[in-house]
Amino acid sequence: MVKTKEVLLKMEMKIDIPQDIMLDKKRLRSVQRGILKAISKGPYEEGLAFKIVKATFVDLYSSYNLPGTI
């Protein structure tokens, strides 16, 4: 059996999303899912066991979280 060590990756990423997508909840959720899928693809392809525990999408120019925050 392979010995493993659990680590926690903390990161912040700024993403420019077109305003028309920001105003369309369905498209925004699709973009959010796509971003998480893209982030998780690399570790998955390397055979790493991982779980995205928390992901929050925040509009930097307003005081509220985006609808559909995962």
C-alpha positions in Angstrom: 0.0 0.0 0.0 1.3 3.5 -0.9 1.9 5.9 2.0 0.2 9.3 1.5 0.1 12.5 3.4 -2.9 14.8 3.3 -2.2 18.5 2.5 -4.5 21.5 2.2 -4.2 23.8 -0.8 -5.4 27.3 -0.3 -5.5 29.7 -3.3 -7.2 32.7 -4.6 -7.8 33.2 -8.3 -9.2 36.3 -10.0 -11.2 35.6 -13.1 -12.7 38.1 -15.6 -16.2 37.0 -16.5 -18.2 39.0 -19.1 -21.0 41.0 -17.5 -23.7 39.3 -19.7 -22.7 36.0 -18.1 -22.7 37.5 -14.6 -26.3 38.6 -15.1 -27.5 35.2 -16.4 -27.7 32.8 -13.4 -27.9 29.7 -15.6 -24.8 30.6 -17.6 -22.9 31.8 -14.5 -23.5 28.4 -12.8 -22.3 26.6 -15.9 -19.1 28.7 -15.9 -18.6 28.1 -12.2 -18.9 24.3 -12.7 -16.5 24.5 -15.7 -13.9 26.4 -13.6 -14.1 23.8 -10.8 -13.9 21.0 -13.4 -10.8 22.5 -15.0 -9.1 23.0 -11.7 -9.7 19.4 -10.7 -8.7 17.8 -14.0 -4.9 18.0 -13.4 -4.8 16.2 -10.0 -7.3 13.6 -11.2 -5.2 12.9 -14.3 -2.1 12.4 -12.0 -4.0 9.9 -10.0 -4.2 12.0 -6.8 -7.1 11.4 -4.4 -8.7 14.8 -3.6 -11.9 16.5 -2.8 -12.9 20.1 -3.4 -14.1 20.9 0.1 -15.1 24.5 -0.4 -15.4 26.8 -3.4 -16.8 30.3 -3.2 -17.3 32.7 -6.1 -17.4 36.4 -4.9 -18.1 39.4 -7.0 -15.2 41.7 -6.1 -17.2 44.9 -7.0 -20.3 44.3 -4.9 -20.9 43.5 -1.2 -22.8 40.2 -1.8 -21.8 36.8 -3.0 -22.9 35.7 -6.5 -26.0 33.6 -6.9 -25.2 29.9 -7.2 -22.1 30.1 -5.1 -20.9 26.5 -4.8 
